[in-house]
Amino acid sequence: MTTMLAHRYRRGELHQFRAADNEFIYLVSAGAIFALDEGTRSVLDLLGEDEMDHDDLIAALIAVGNDPADAGSLVRELRMVRAIHSDQVVPAPAPAAPPADYPLQALVLNVTNQCNLACTYCYEFGADKIATPQGKPKYMTLETARASVDFLLESSGNREAVHITFFGGETLMNFKLLREVVGYANNQAAAVGRRITFSLTTNATLLTDEIIDFLSDNAIGVTVSMDGPPELQDKRRVYKNGKGSYAVIEPRLRALIARHRTRAITARVTLTDGVTDVIRIYRHLKDDLGFHEVGFAPVTASDIQDYSLDDDAMAGVLGDFHALAEEWLDHALRGEMHGFTNVSETIGELIQGTNKSHPCGAGLGLLGVSPSGDLSPCHRFTDADTHTLGNLATGLDSAKREDFLTRGHVGAKYECQSCWARPLCAGGCHHEAFVRYGETGHANLHYCDWIRDWTDTCLKIYGAVAARNPGFLEHFAQRKGLS
């Protein structure tokens, strides 16, 4: 007699990896990681790249020593978590897009589009600038900044806490505004029983003791855009007359790191042609200067600029990333935090079981605000008229936002559908896609192999820590505010 379950099975969409002498699978449909037990390994080995009838699979499992009842339960459990599929089960759909009224979590206030440096790779002034502002204010006014705070509180639903990032240009060129906005935002939030946290990005050239003390007193997180020791920093992070910036910022950074006691101080490094010695840069920023965290961003938005990284340079960067990843793992196994942000961010996403519908929060929980009050998907699109999503005075244009998010959804990117890394990548940066391909919803295909390699590396780190020091993952989650 034919069983009612006489259909065929095949492997689900998964990525198999080994760490700390243990085997794991990363389930793409759930963004989840499971340790492989003997039964699961048997099923996956039997299926391989083929399909099997239900009865044949059960018989094969019994033949390799499984109890008949256990074999049936195992198959049902693996179907439930989509580690295997039957021909009667529709594969898991792409993650659902958040609703149209998804509440804001953060605003990036571009308090000025002016900068005292002329970094040769800057997307604000470089060849990949989307649109040059014409007749628009160079500095945000207090009126616009206050309207931004009110807009954030009104548009954030029932969120207990929201966030403001101050950005530029060079943010501290409008420090007077920043100082007034922090006071206003704290008062407005307190009036409705909520709170606002703050951060800023700066090139550090304008830091003073007064500014540092204000940042520390108000627990404002600081990210410094910096590219390493003197000769690397001064290669592209220069003043308009071509003079390097390292000598100016070095004493200011030491003062910042020594005096700012309430938040971690982070460095963000832009890797360009000739500035790719990741390990040396990390050692200088972390060990010599004392940054708490150091993150790296390879320039991949263009393949025609003289600062672009070619394939050989990207391979070298990946090799250095692997070396620092090993250090991160060694620290974790000893129960110690490490300052390599590129690993920390991915481990945080793995802990949370991230399964992205979009690459980031741009246009979702996050919006950028230009000095003129225009709303954009993020700070990279600020003052780009073709990507404006409304204005503080007129409100968010829901139709434009929906169009942006529809095109950026991972389910709309054909090439992503066969990629196991899509729960963490979702196709890559919207702005980079526009610069390179002319379409914000285009997958960053030039970056795919690199991302898969790096994601596999981070999965192995997660697996090794889970096997050898699982308590660290809980500690890490608490430290990063993930639990």
C-alpha positions, 0 to 999 in steps of 0.5 A: 500500500502506498503511504500518503506521504509518498512524495519526493524530498530534496535538500532545503536551501542551506550552507554547510560549514565546519568549525571547531571540529563540529559541523553546522548548517546555516538555513537560508530561509530562517537565517538560523544556525544549527549544529549537525547531529548524526541523524541530520547529517545522514539525511543530508548525505543521503539526499546530496544533490538528488531527490528521494521518495519518502519511503526510500529515504526512511528505508535508507535511514533505517539501513544506516541504523536509525529506528523506524519511528525516529527516522519518521520523526527526524524527517518531519522535524527537518521539513518543519525547519525547511532543512529539507523540502518536499514536492508538496511544499512551496519554498519559503518566500522572501522576507516580508517588507515592513508595512508602509507605516513602519515607525522610524528608528533614526534620523541622520541630520546632515547639519552641513554639506561643507567640509574643511577637507577635500578627501579625494574619494568623498562621495559628497564631492567626488566623481560619483556625486549624484547631484550638486545642490543648486541654491540650497543652504550649506548649513542646517538652521536651528528651525530645520533641526528642531523640525527634524526632532519633532518629525522623528518623535512623531514618526517613530510610533511607540518606540521608547528610544530613538536615535539621531546621528549628526553628519556632514560635510564635516559635522563639527563645522556646525557644532553650535547647532549640534549643541542646541539640538541635543538640548532641544531633543532631550527636552522634547523626548522627556516631555513625552516619556521617551529618550533620544540617543546621539552619535556623530561622524567627524574627521576630528580636525576641529575637536577641542577640549570643550567639544570633547567634554560636551560629547562625553557629558551627553554620551554622544557616540563618536565615529572618526573617519580616518585611514591609518598612520601618517602616510596612509591618512595623508594619501587621500584625507587632505586639505584643499591645498593638498596638505595632509591631515594626520598631524592636525588630528593626532593630538586631538584624537588622543584627547578625545579617547582620553576624555570621552568616557561615556561611549566607545570611540570608533574609527572608520577606515576607507580602503582605497588603492594604496591604502589596503594594509589592513593589519598595519592600519588596525594596529595603529588605530587600535593599539597606538591611538587607542580606538575601541573599535575599528571598521573597514570599508573597501571602496567598490562603488566604482571601477574607473576611479584612480582610487578604486580597488582592483581584484588583487587588492580586494583579495589582499584585503580579504586575506588581512580580514581573515587574519584579524578574524582569527584574532577576534576568535582567539579573543572570544575564546578567552572571553575577551572583546576584540575591536574588529568591527567587521566581525562584530557586526556580522556576529551580532546579526547572526545572534539575532537571526537576521533575515533581511528584506533590505540591505540596511535601514535606508528608507525604513527605520532610517532617513537622512535630512539635508540642510534644506529639510529634504528627506532622503533614504540615507545620508549618502543620498542627501541633496540628490534631487532624484532620490528625495523622499519628501521634505520636513515641511510637506512630509514623507512622500509615501509613494516615493518611499514605497517605490524605493523600497519595492525596488530594493527588496531582496525578492526583487533582485533576481541574482540574489535568489540563488545566493545562500548569503542573502539573509545578511546581504540582501543585495548590498548598498542602495547607493553603491548600486546606483553609482555602479549600475544606475539603479538603487535596486540592483544587486552589487554583483561585483561584490558577491564572491567577496561577501560570500567568503566573508560571511562564511568566515564569520559563520565559522567564528560563530560556530567555533565560539558556540561550541567552545565558549557559548557564554561569550555569545550571551556576554557579547549580545548584552554588551552590544545591546542585542538582548 
